[in-house]
Amino acid sequence: MEEGYRIDLDYITERIITVSFPQACPDQTYLQHLRDITQMLKSKHGHNYMVINLSEKNDSLTQMNPKVLDTGWLDLLAPSMEQMYGVCKIMDNWLHSHTQHVLVMHCQGGQGRVGVMVASYIHFSSISASQVAVPTLMYPE
């Protein structure tokens, strides 16, 4: 990794992963780390993961991963509540459709959008999920 560019990959739960790259990360560095992360995801989760790109559309991300949802959110602009609700609904449907499904939230531009979506989804799932479904989401059998 080039000095000064911190790439963050965090398991929020066993089934929710966040990956964030700084906006200033050079393209070559970004692509190399993206390849490494994609290889790790495929080896650990097979085709049971979906990437939600919280940045502008990214062709490299789409080419390397089988399932990508591009939000197309622009830097420095907050998504609308309707957009956030739509992403939360997609996340919830994916995670509840199979116990092996894993969600990866990707952002090239820092951790802000990732943090907002993690918090939004936790709030969304506590409102919409039954008491029985929440443990399954956090701790698969």
Helices and strands as residue ranges (DSSP letters): E 8-11, E 16-21, H 27-45, E 49-53, H 59-64, E 68-70, H 81-97, E 102-108, H 112-128, H 133-138
